[in-house]
């Protein structure tokens, strides 16, 4: 099985996109967007993490099993975040 090799131009473009997204993240940090601040910050973070995972960790040209394992890890992370948020949201329900 032959491996797909990405040229240096691809890595330069991904790096430029990561730098641009970082500058956008910092720029939005100085703007008062109210309650959307966390949502926009997380969206930028997900976009940057996706680029790193797909290109620098070579998931874009991996086998289906590797992709399934990565998605299973993300699913498990989602479960942990949901359980943590459920605990945090219900902290005030009991008064001792």
N, C-alpha and C positions, 0 to 999 in steps of 0.2 A: 504494500500500500504506500503510495507516494504522499508526502506531506505537502500541503499548500504553504508556500513561503511568501510572506508579505514583504514588499520592498520597503526601503527606508522612507520613501515619500509618504507611505501610509502612516508610519509611526510619527513622522513630523506633523502630518495633518491632525492626527489624534492628539498629539501634544499641544498643538495650537488651539484645538477645540477645548482641551482641558484648561489651558491658560485663560482663554476667553470666558469660559464658564466660571472660572475662579474670580476674574475681574467683575463679571456680572453679579456673582454672589455678594462680593464686597460692596458693589455699587447699590444693590437693592437693600443691603443692610443699613445704609444711610437714609433710605426713604421710609417715611412713616406710612405703612400700608395696613396698619391696625392688626386685626386678628389673623390676617393672611400671611404674616411674617414667617411663621413656622412652616406653613404649607409651601410657600415659595422656596424657602431655604431647603426643605426636604426634597422638593422637585429638582433643584439644582444638584443636590447631593446624589440623588438617584441617577440623574443623567451622567454625572461624572463617574460614579461607580460602574454604571453600565458600560461606558467606554473602556474603563480599565479592565473589567472582566472580559469583555468581548475581544479586545485587541491585544492588550499586554499579557493577559493570561491565556490567550489563544482559544477561547471558548467558541469563537465564531466559526472555526474550522475543525472543531472537535467531533468525536463520535456522538451518536445519540445517547449512549449510556452516560457519557460525561455530562452532557446537557441535562439529562434526567437527574443525575446526582446533584448538580448545581441547583436545579429547581427544587429538589427535595430539601436542600439546605435553606433556600429562601422560604419555602413553605414552613419549615420548622422555626425559622426566625419570626415569621408572621404569627405563628401560634404563640410564641413566647411574648411578643409585643402585645398581642390581644389579651393574654392572661395578665400581664403586668398592668395594662391600662384598666382592665376590669377590677383588679385589686385596688388600684389608685382611685378609681371613680367611686368605689363603694366604701372608702375609709370612713366617711362621716355618717354612715347609716347606723352604726351601733354607738350608743352612748353608755359608758360604763359608770 
